[in-house]
Amino acid sequence: MQLKSTLLVLFISFLFASCKNNETDSTSTLTPVKHGSTMQVVHSDSAPKFTPEMVSNKRDFICGMPVIAGIADTAQYKGKVYGFCATECKDEFLKSPEAYSTKK
């Protein structure tokens, strides 16, 4: 019985320790960078990842991939943040953001 109790305590301790490692640093920042007439958000290494709820688009404008599959990069245009599956898709969007953002 004592072995089961010890194993249970160790297992619960492990769960709490692993959950602690997944927390994001609240001091992380995003750096806005001027790109032509648009603003783009540049992620620092310690910045939290964007979630689909944080961006205005449901699909990547360039390749059509749903943003719920993952957001690798973002761009801000006319006060909205858009998510992209890759930096290449974001770069293509920034060439003509008006054309893509009106399609939605």
Buried (B, 14 or more C-beta within 10 A) or exposed (E): EEEEEEEEEEEEEEEEEEEEEEEEEEEEEBEEEEBEEBBBBEBEEEBBEBEBEEBBBEBBBBEEBEBEEBBBBBBBBEEEBBBBBBEEBBBBBBEEBEEBBEEE
